Amino acid sequence: MSRFNVDIIPDNLAALPVPPTPQIDEAAKRQGFTSREPAERLYKNDASKEATVPLSIRPPLSVANRFIAYCKQNRLSYWEGLNELMTKAGI
């Protein structure tokens, strides 16, 4: 004999009523549970909703210093600096 009284479990669990999702979420929040749904991504500006990819390069120090100085001088992020240089080069 089991130490658990499994006889109280209904045969058809699907027939039991399920509370609406907002009530479930509120009860979970009261108990300290947090949602596992992904948070909405916030963007620094509305124009940057395009997908991004990591781009890693290992330029010579002299080239990196020139590029960083160019971006600082023109107040550009690195991707904006790359975009501007590619546009000027007609790429």
Jmol script that loads the backbone (N, CA, C; Angstrom):
load data "model"
ATOM      1  N   MET A   1       0.844  -1.185   0.000  1.00  0.00           N
ATOM      2  CA  MET A   1       0.000   0.000   0.000  1.00  0.00           C
ATOM      3  C   MET A   1       0.887   1.245   0.000  1.00  0.00           C
ATOM      4  N   SER A   2       0.493   2.228  -0.786  1.00  0.00           N
ATOM      5  CA  SER A   2       1.250   3.463  -0.913  1.00  0.00           C
ATOM      6  C   SER A   2       0.980   4.365   0.283  1.00  0.00           C
ATOM      7  N   ARG A   3       1.988   5.132   0.675  1.00  0.00           N
ATOM      8  CA  ARG A   3       1.768   6.074   1.767  1.00  0.00           C
ATOM      9  C   ARG A   3       1.018   7.315   1.301  1.00  0.00           C
ATOM     10  N   PHE A   4       0.850   7.438  -0.038  1.00  0.00           N
ATOM     11  CA  PHE A   4       0.098   8.559  -0.607  1.00  0.00           C
ATOM     12  C   PHE A   4      -1.305   8.082  -0.956  1.00  0.00           C
ATOM     13  N   ASN A   5      -2.281   8.899  -0.679  1.00  0.00           N
ATOM     14  CA  ASN A   5      -3.664   8.552  -0.977  1.00  0.00           C
ATOM     15  C   ASN A   5      -3.980   8.990  -2.401  1.00  0.00           C
ATOM     16  N   VAL A   6      -3.619   8.177  -3.382  1.00  0.00           N
ATOM     17  CA  VAL A   6      -3.837   8.516  -4.785  1.00  0.00           C
ATOM     18  C   VAL A   6      -5.293   8.329  -5.196  1.00  0.00           C
ATOM     19  N   ASP A   7      -6.110   7.764  -4.326  1.00  0.00           N
ATOM     20  CA  ASP A   7      -7.518   7.574  -4.657  1.00  0.00           C
ATOM     21  C   ASP A   7      -8.262   8.903  -4.768  1.00  0.00           C
ATOM     22  N   ILE A   8      -7.708   9.974  -4.182  1.00  0.00           N
ATOM     23  CA  ILE A   8      -8.413  11.264  -4.244  1.00  0.00           C
ATOM     24  C   ILE A   8      -8.166  11.993  -5.558  1.00  0.00           C
ATOM     25  N   ILE A   9      -7.252  11.496  -6.387  1.00  0.00           N
ATOM     26  CA  ILE A   9      -6.965  12.110  -7.690  1.00  0.00           C
ATOM     27  C   ILE A   9      -8.032  11.660  -8.682  1.00  0.00           C
ATOM     28  N   PRO A  10      -8.726  12.609  -9.317  1.00  0.00           N
ATOM     29  CA  PRO A  10      -9.767  12.230 -10.277  1.00  0.00           C
ATOM     30  C   PRO A  10      -9.174  11.454 -11.454  1.00  0.00           C
ATOM     31  N   ASP A  11      -9.978  10.565 -12.030  1.00  0.00           N
ATOM     32  CA  ASP A  11      -9.526   9.776 -13.177  1.00  0.00           C
ATOM     33  C   ASP A  11      -9.304  10.649 -14.404  1.00  0.00           C
ATOM     34  N   ASN A  12     -10.123  11.662 -14.570  1.00  0.00           N
ATOM     35  CA  ASN A  12     -10.054  12.504 -15.756  1.00  0.00           C
ATOM     36  C   ASN A  12      -9.679  13.926 -15.333  1.00  0.00           C
ATOM     37  N   LEU A  13      -8.377  14.214 -15.281  1.00  0.00           N
ATOM     38  CA  LEU A  13      -7.926  15.547 -14.866  1.00  0.00           C
ATOM     39  C   LEU A  13      -8.301  16.621 -15.879  1.00  0.00           C
ATOM     40  N   ALA A  14      -8.454  16.258 -17.133  1.00  0.00           N
ATOM     41  CA  ALA A  14      -8.800  17.235 -18.170  1.00  0.00           C
ATOM     42  C   ALA A  14     -10.194  17.810 -17.949  1.00  0.00           C
ATOM     43  N   ALA A  15     -11.043  17.109 -17.229  1.00  0.00           N
ATOM     44  CA  ALA A  15     -12.407  17.576 -17.002  1.00  0.00           C
ATOM     45  C   ALA A  15     -12.469  18.652 -15.921  1.00  0.00           C
ATOM     46  N   LEU A  16     -11.401  18.830 -15.160  1.00  0.00           N
ATOM     47  CA  LEU A  16     -11.405  19.837 -14.107  1.00  0.00           C
ATOM     48  C   LEU A  16     -11.322  21.233 -14.720  1.00  0.00           C
ATOM     49  N   PRO A  17     -12.033  22.205 -14.128  1.00  0.00           N
ATOM     50  CA  PRO A  17     -11.979  23.572 -14.659  1.00  0.00           C
ATOM     51  C   PRO A  17     -10.600  24.191 -14.405  1.00  0.00           C
ATOM     52  N   VAL A  18     -10.116  24.963 -15.373  1.00  0.00           N
ATOM     53  CA  VAL A  18      -8.825  25.647 -15.255  1.00  0.00           C
ATOM     54  C   VAL A  18      -9.087  27.135 -15.087  1.00  0.00           C
ATOM     55  N   PRO A  19      -8.518  27.750 -14.046  1.00  0.00           N
ATOM     56  CA  PRO A  19      -8.737  29.189 -13.865  1.00  0.00           C
ATOM     57  C   PRO A  19      -8.133  29.981 -15.019  1.00  0.00           C
ATOM     58  N   PRO A  20      -8.676  31.155 -15.312  1.00  0.00           N
ATOM     59  CA  PRO A  20      -8.115  31.989 -16.386  1.00  0.00           C
ATOM     60  C   PRO A  20      -6.660  32.368 -16.098  1.00  0.00           C
ATOM     61  N   THR A  21      -5.890  32.558 -17.147  1.00  0.00           N
ATOM     62  CA  THR A  21      -4.455  32.849 -17.029  1.00  0.00           C
ATOM     63  C   THR A  21      -4.164  34.056 -16.137  1.00  0.00           C
ATOM     64  N   PRO A  22      -4.899  35.171 -16.245  1.00  0.00           N
ATOM     65  CA  PRO A  22      -4.581  36.308 -15.363  1.00  0.00           C
ATOM     66  C   PRO A  22      -4.687  35.946 -13.878  1.00  0.00           C
ATOM     67  N   GLN A  23      -5.655  35.105 -13.525  1.00  0.00           N
ATOM     68  CA  GLN A  23      -5.790  34.696 -12.120  1.00  0.00           C
ATOM     69  C   GLN A  23      -4.619  33.807 -11.703  1.00  0.00           C
ATOM     70  N   ILE A  24      -4.180  32.943 -12.591  1.00  0.00           N
ATOM     71  CA  ILE A  24      -3.031  32.087 -12.299  1.00  0.00           C
ATOM     72  C   ILE A  24      -1.783  32.942 -12.107  1.00  0.00           C
ATOM     73  N   ASP A  25      -1.576  33.902 -13.013  1.00  0.00           N
ATOM     74  CA  ASP A  25      -0.404  34.777 -12.928  1.00  0.00           C
ATOM     75  C   ASP A  25      -0.415  35.595 -11.643  1.00  0.00           C
ATOM     76  N   GLU A  26      -1.579  36.092 -11.248  1.00  0.00           N
ATOM     77  CA  GLU A  26      -1.686  36.891 -10.028  1.00  0.00           C
ATOM     78  C   GLU A  26      -1.390  36.039  -8.796  1.00  0.00           C
ATOM     79  N   ALA A  27      -1.914  34.814  -8.764  1.00  0.00           N
ATOM     80  CA  ALA A  27      -1.647  33.916  -7.632  1.00  0.00           C
ATOM     81  C   ALA A  27      -0.156  33.576  -7.558  1.00  0.00           C
ATOM     82  N   ALA A  28       0.470  33.344  -8.701  1.00  0.00           N
ATOM     83  CA  ALA A  28       1.900  33.041  -8.724  1.00  0.00           C
ATOM     84  C   ALA A  28       2.713  34.239  -8.243  1.00  0.00           C
ATOM     85  N   LYS A  29       2.315  35.433  -8.645  1.00  0.00           N
ATOM     86  CA  LYS A  29       3.021  36.645  -8.242  1.00  0.00           C
ATOM     87  C   LYS A  29       2.939  36.837  -6.726  1.00  0.00           C
ATOM     88  N   ARG A  30       1.769  36.572  -6.156  1.00  0.00           N
ATOM     89  CA  ARG A  30       1.606  36.697  -4.700  1.00  0.00           C
ATOM     90  C   ARG A  30       2.514  35.719  -3.952  1.00  0.00           C
ATOM     91  N   GLN A  31       2.799  34.583  -4.559  1.00  0.00           N
ATOM     92  CA  GLN A  31       3.645  33.576  -3.924  1.00  0.00           C
ATOM     93  C   GLN A  31       5.132  33.790  -4.208  1.00  0.00           C
ATOM     94  N   GLY A  32       5.453  34.814  -4.977  1.00  0.00           N
ATOM     95  CA  GLY A  32       6.846  35.142  -5.232  1.00  0.00           C
ATOM     96  C   GLY A  32       7.435  34.540  -6.498  1.00  0.00           C
ATOM     97  N   PHE A  33       6.607  33.908  -7.317  1.00  0.00           N
ATOM     98  CA  PHE A  33       7.107  33.351  -8.569  1.00  0.00           C
ATOM     99  C   PHE A  33       7.228  34.460  -9.606  1.00  0.00           C
ATOM    100  N   THR A  34       8.205  34.337 -10.486  1.00  0.00           N
ATOM    101  CA  THR A  34       8.361  35.301 -11.563  1.00  0.00           C
ATOM    102  C   THR A  34       8.070  34.610 -12.891  1.00  0.00           C
ATOM    103  N   SER A  35       7.633  35.387 -13.849  1.00  0.00           N
ATOM    104  CA  SER A  35       7.279  34.856 -15.161  1.00  0.00           C
ATOM    105  C   SER A  35       8.519  34.355 -15.885  1.00  0.00           C
ATOM    106  N   ARG A  36       8.376  33.248 -16.606  1.00  0.00           N
ATOM    107  CA  ARG A  36       9.482  32.736 -17.418  1.00  0.00           C
ATOM    108  C   ARG A  36       9.327  33.163 -18.872  1.00  0.00           C
ATOM    109  N   GLU A  37       8.315  33.966 -19.153  1.00  0.00           N
ATOM    110  CA  GLU A  37       8.145  34.481 -20.501  1.00  0.00           C
ATOM    111  C   GLU A  37       9.222  35.526 -20.747  1.00  0.00           C
ATOM    112  N   PRO A  38       9.752  35.584 -21.964  1.00  0.00           N
ATOM    113  CA  PRO A  38      10.829  36.548 -22.218  1.00  0.00           C
ATOM    114  C   PRO A  38      10.334  37.982 -22.064  1.00  0.00           C
ATOM    115  N   ALA A  39      11.196  38.814 -21.505  1.00  0.00           N
ATOM    116  CA  ALA A  39      10.865  40.226 -21.350  1.00  0.00           C
ATOM    117  C   ALA A  39      10.900  40.911 -22.702  1.00  0.00           C
ATOM    118  N   GLU A  40      10.112  41.954 -22.838  1.00  0.00           N
ATOM    119  CA  GLU A  40      10.109  42.705 -24.093  1.00  0.00           C
ATOM    120  C   GLU A  40      11.411  43.473 -24.205  1.00  0.00           C
ATOM    121  N   ARG A  41      12.017  43.424 -25.380  1.00  0.00           N
ATOM    122  CA  ARG A  41      13.286  44.116 -25.593  1.00  0.00           C
ATOM    123  C   ARG A  41      13.030  45.603 -25.728  1.00  0.00           C
ATOM    124  N   LEU A  42      13.789  46.393 -24.983  1.00  0.00           N
ATOM    125  CA  LEU A  42      13.720  47.843 -25.087  1.00  0.00           C
ATOM    126  C   LEU A  42      14.870  48.316 -25.964  1.00  0.00           C
ATOM    127  N   TYR A  43      14.597  49.281 -26.796  1.00  0.00           N
ATOM    128  CA  TYR A  43      15.604  49.821 -27.701  1.00  0.00           C
ATOM    129  C   TYR A  43      15.944  51.244 -27.294  1.00  0.00           C
ATOM    130  N   LYS A  44      17.219  51.598 -27.443  1.00  0.00           N
ATOM    131  CA  LYS A  44      17.660  52.941 -27.078  1.00  0.00           C
ATOM    132  C   LYS A  44      16.951  53.993 -27.922  1.00  0.00           C
ATOM    133  N   ASN A  45      16.794  53.709 -29.184  1.00  0.00           N
ATOM    134  CA  ASN A  45      16.012  54.598 -30.034  1.00  0.00           C
ATOM    135  C   ASN A  45      15.155  53.737 -30.953  1.00  0.00           C
ATOM    136  N   ASP A  46      14.068  54.299 -31.388  1.00  0.00           N
ATOM    137  CA  ASP A  46      13.099  53.531 -32.169  1.00  0.00           C
ATOM    138  C   ASP A  46      13.619  53.110 -33.535  1.00  0.00           C
ATOM    139  N   ALA A  47      14.650  53.760 -34.027  1.00  0.00           N
ATOM    140  CA  ALA A  47      15.157  53.452 -35.361  1.00  0.00           C
ATOM    141  C   ALA A  47      16.047  52.207 -35.385  1.00  0.00           C
ATOM    142  N   SER A  48      16.379  51.651 -34.226  1.00  0.00           N
ATOM    143  CA  SER A  48      17.342  50.544 -34.204  1.00  0.00           C
ATOM    144  C   SER A  48      16.688  49.174 -34.009  1.00  0.00           C
ATOM    145  N   LYS A  49      15.508  48.966 -34.538  1.00  0.00           N
ATOM    146  CA  LYS A  49      14.825  47.691 -34.348  1.00  0.00           C
ATOM    147  C   LYS A  49      15.258  46.619 -35.341  1.00  0.00           C
ATOM    148  N   GLU A  50      16.254  46.923 -36.148  1.00  0.00           N
ATOM    149  CA  GLU A  50      16.785  45.939 -37.083  1.00  0.00           C
ATOM    150  C   GLU A  50      17.585  44.898 -36.310  1.00  0.00           C
ATOM    151  N   ALA A  51      17.549  43.671 -36.761  1.00  0.00           N
ATOM    152  CA  ALA A  51      18.308  42.605 -36.101  1.00  0.00           C
ATOM    153  C   ALA A  51      19.798  42.919 -36.148  1.00  0.00           C
ATOM    154  N   THR A  52      20.524  42.491 -35.146  1.00  0.00           N
ATOM    155  CA  THR A  52      21.963  42.725 -35.094  1.00  0.00           C
ATOM    156  C   THR A  52      22.705  41.392 -35.044  1.00  0.00           C
ATOM    157  N   VAL A  53      23.968  41.436 -35.403  1.00  0.00           N
ATOM    158  CA  VAL A  53      24.834  40.257 -35.343  1.00  0.00           C
ATOM    159  C   VAL A  53      26.152  40.667 -34.708  1.00  0.00           C
ATOM    160  N   PRO A  54      26.784  39.764 -33.968  1.00  0.00           N
ATOM    161  CA  PRO A  54      28.106  40.090 -33.434  1.00  0.00           C
ATOM    162  C   PRO A  54      29.138  40.080 -34.556  1.00  0.00           C
ATOM    163  N   LEU A  55      30.039  41.045 -34.529  1.00  0.00           N
ATOM    164  CA  LEU A  55      31.082  41.141 -35.547  1.00  0.00           C
ATOM    165  C   LEU A  55      32.400  41.377 -34.818  1.00  0.00           C
ATOM    166  N   SER A  56      33.253  40.404 -34.864  1.00  0.00           N
ATOM    167  CA  SER A  56      34.519  40.499 -34.149  1.00  0.00           C
ATOM    168  C   SER A  56      35.660  40.490 -35.163  1.00  0.00           C
ATOM    169  N   ILE A  57      36.503  41.525 -35.081  1.00  0.00           N
ATOM    170  CA  ILE A  57      37.670  41.595 -35.969  1.00  0.00           C
ATOM    171  C   ILE A  57      38.897  41.874 -35.121  1.00  0.00           C
ATOM    172  N   ARG A  58      40.061  41.541 -35.649  1.00  0.00           N
ATOM    173  CA  ARG A  58      41.324  41.799 -34.957  1.00  0.00           C
ATOM    174  C   ARG A  58      42.218  42.642 -35.872  1.00  0.00           C
ATOM    175  N   PRO A  59      41.914  43.941 -35.954  1.00  0.00           N
ATOM    176  CA  PRO A  59      42.731  44.784 -36.828  1.00  0.00           C
ATOM    177  C   PRO A  59      44.073  45.109 -36.176  1.00  0.00           C
ATOM    178  N   PRO A  60      45.039  45.522 -36.975  1.00  0.00           N
ATOM    179  CA  PRO A  60      46.294  46.011 -36.393  1.00  0.00           C
ATOM    180  C   PRO A  60      46.002  47.214 -35.493  1.00  0.00           C
ATOM    181  N   LEU A  61      46.837  47.430 -34.497  1.00  0.00           N
ATOM    182  CA  LEU A  61      46.615  48.497 -33.534  1.00  0.00           C
ATOM    183  C   LEU A  61      46.463  49.859 -34.205  1.00  0.00           C
ATOM    184  N   SER A  62      47.271  50.135 -35.218  1.00  0.00           N
ATOM    185  CA  SER A  62      47.202  51.446 -35.878  1.00  0.00           C
ATOM    186  C   SER A  62      45.839  51.646 -36.561  1.00  0.00           C
ATOM    187  N   VAL A  63      45.311  50.598 -37.169  1.00  0.00           N
ATOM    188  CA  VAL A  63      44.007  50.700 -37.833  1.00  0.00           C
ATOM    189  C   VAL A  63      42.900  50.871 -36.793  1.00  0.00           C
ATOM    190  N   ALA A  64      42.964  50.088 -35.713  1.00  0.00           N
ATOM    191  CA  ALA A  64      41.959  50.189 -34.658  1.00  0.00           C
ATOM    192  C   ALA A  64      41.961  51.576 -34.037  1.00  0.00           C
ATOM    193  N   ASN A  65      43.159  52.120 -33.774  1.00  0.00           N
ATOM    194  CA  ASN A  65      43.251  53.452 -33.174  1.00  0.00           C
ATOM    195  C   ASN A  65      42.665  54.513 -34.090  1.00  0.00           C
ATOM    196  N   ARG A  66      42.926  54.414 -35.388  1.00  0.00           N
ATOM    197  CA  ARG A  66      42.357  55.382 -36.341  1.00  0.00           C
ATOM    198  C   ARG A  66      40.837  55.280 -36.369  1.00  0.00           C
ATOM    199  N   PHE A  67      40.324  54.052 -36.371  1.00  0.00           N
ATOM    200  CA  PHE A  67      38.871  53.865 -36.412  1.00  0.00           C
ATOM    201  C   PHE A  67      38.218  54.384 -35.136  1.00  0.00           C
ATOM    202  N   ILE A  68      38.795  54.070 -33.985  1.00  0.00           N
ATOM    203  CA  ILE A  68      38.235  54.538 -32.709  1.00  0.00           C
ATOM    204  C   ILE A  68      38.277  56.060 -32.639  1.00  0.00           C
ATOM    205  N   ALA A  69      39.393  56.663 -33.076  1.00  0.00           N
ATOM    206  CA  ALA A  69      39.504  58.128 -33.080  1.00  0.00           C
ATOM    207  C   ALA A  69      38.455  58.743 -34.001  1.00  0.00           C
ATOM    208  N   TYR A  70      38.237  58.123 -35.174  1.00  0.00           N
ATOM    209  CA  TYR A  70      37.221  58.606 -36.111  1.00  0.00           C
ATOM    210  C   TYR A  70      35.838  58.575 -35.461  1.00  0.00           C
ATOM    211  N   CYS A  71      35.514  57.476 -34.797  1.00  0.00           N
ATOM    212  CA  CYS A  71      34.190  57.350 -34.162  1.00  0.00           C
ATOM    213  C   CYS A  71      34.024  58.351 -33.028  1.00  0.00           C
ATOM    214  N   LYS A  72      35.086  58.543 -32.215  1.00  0.00           N
ATOM    215  CA  LYS A  72      35.006  59.521 -31.125  1.00  0.00           C
ATOM    216  C   LYS A  72      34.844  60.931 -31.661  1.00  0.00           C
ATOM    217  N   GLN A  73      35.624  61.260 -32.680  1.00  0.00           N
ATOM    218  CA  GLN A  73      35.594  62.605 -33.247  1.00  0.00           C
ATOM    219  C   GLN A  73      34.215  62.936 -33.823  1.00  0.00           C
ATOM    220  N   ASN A  74      33.574  61.937 -34.424  1.00  0.00           N
ATOM    221  CA  ASN A  74      32.270  62.162 -35.043  1.00  0.00           C
ATOM    222  C   ASN A  74      31.101  61.732 -34.156  1.00  0.00           C
ATOM    223  N   ARG A  75      31.421  61.361 -32.910  1.00  0.00           N
ATOM    224  CA  ARG A  75      30.403  60.940 -31.933  1.00  0.00           C
ATOM    225  C   ARG A  75      29.519  59.826 -32.485  1.00  0.00           C
ATOM    226  N   LEU A  76      30.171  58.789 -32.981  1.00  0.00           N
ATOM    227  CA  LEU A  76      29.474  57.649 -33.571  1.00  0.00           C
ATOM    228  C   LEU A  76      29.754  56.391 -32.755  1.00  0.00           C
ATOM    229  N   SER A  77      28.769  55.518 -32.677  1.00  0.00           N
ATOM    230  CA  SER A  77      29.048  54.185 -32.148  1.00  0.00           C
ATOM    231  C   SER A  77      29.854  53.458 -33.214  1.00  0.00           C
ATOM    232  N   TYR A  78      30.444  52.319 -32.854  1.00  0.00           N
ATOM    233  CA  TYR A  78      31.277  51.612 -33.826  1.00  0.00           C
ATOM    234  C   TYR A  78      30.473  51.162 -35.039  1.00  0.00           C
ATOM    235  N   TRP A  79      29.252  50.698 -34.814  1.00  0.00           N
ATOM    236  CA  TRP A  79      28.467  50.249 -35.981  1.00  0.00           C
ATOM    237  C   TRP A  79      28.095  51.430 -36.854  1.00  0.00           C
ATOM    238  N   GLU A  80      27.834  52.597 -36.239  1.00  0.00           N
ATOM    239  CA  GLU A  80      27.522  53.781 -37.040  1.00  0.00           C
ATOM    240  C   GLU A  80      28.747  54.240 -37.817  1.00  0.00           C
ATOM    241  N   GLY A  81      29.920  54.160 -37.182  1.00  0.00           N
ATOM    242  CA  GLY A  81      31.158  54.522 -37.872  1.00  0.00           C
ATOM    243  C   GLY A  81      31.429  53.587 -39.042  1.00  0.00           C
ATOM    244  N   LEU A  82      31.247  52.294 -38.833  1.00  0.00           N
ATOM    245  CA  LEU A  82      31.427  51.318 -39.919  1.00  0.00           C
ATOM    246  C   LEU A  82      30.447  51.601 -41.043  1.00  0.00           C
ATOM    247  N   ASN A  83      29.201  51.865 -40.690  1.00  0.00           N
ATOM    248  CA  ASN A  83      28.179  52.153 -41.711  1.00  0.00           C
ATOM    249  C   ASN A  83      28.551  53.409 -42.495  1.00  0.00           C
ATOM    250  N   GLU A  84      28.991  54.444 -41.812  1.00  0.00           N
ATOM    251  CA  GLU A  84      29.342  55.688 -42.501  1.00  0.00           C
ATOM    252  C   GLU A  84      30.524  55.485 -43.448  1.00  0.00           C
ATOM    253  N   LEU A  85      31.551  54.774 -43.004  1.00  0.00           N
ATOM    254  CA  LEU A  85      32.713  54.537 -43.858  1.00  0.00           C
ATOM    255  C   LEU A  85      32.344  53.679 -45.071  1.00  0.00           C
ATOM    256  N   MET A  86      31.486  52.680 -44.861  1.00  0.00           N
ATOM    257  CA  MET A  86      31.060  51.834 -45.984  1.00  0.00           C
ATOM    258  C   MET A  86      30.217  52.635 -46.974  1.00  0.00           C
ATOM    259  N   THR A  87      29.381  53.530 -46.468  1.00  0.00           N
ATOM    260  CA  THR A  87      28.568  54.372 -47.347  1.00  0.00           C
ATOM    261  C   THR A  87      29.465  55.297 -48.162  1.00  0.00           C
ATOM    262  N   LYS A  88      30.463  55.898 -47.521  1.00  0.00           N
ATOM    263  CA  LYS A  88      31.391  56.777 -48.234  1.00  0.00           C
ATOM    264  C   LYS A  88      32.196  56.023 -49.283  1.00  0.00           C
ATOM    265  N   ALA A  89      32.477  54.735 -49.005  1.00  0.00           N
ATOM    266  CA  ALA A  89      33.230  53.912 -49.957  1.00  0.00           C
ATOM    267  C   ALA A  89      32.333  53.353 -51.064  1.00  0.00           C
ATOM    268  N   GLY A  90      31.033  53.577 -50.949  1.00  0.00           N
ATOM    269  CA  GLY A  90      30.099  53.075 -51.966  1.00  0.00           C
ATOM    270  C   GLY A  90      29.799  51.591 -51.843  1.00  0.00           C
ATOM    271  N   ILE A  91      29.955  51.064 -50.662  1.00  0.00           N
ATOM    272  CA  ILE A  91      29.708  49.628 -50.434  1.00  0.00           C
ATOM    273  C   ILE A  91      28.302  49.445 -49.874  1.00  0.00           C
TER     274      ILE A  91
END
end "model"
wireframe off; spacefill off
backbone 0.3
color backbone group
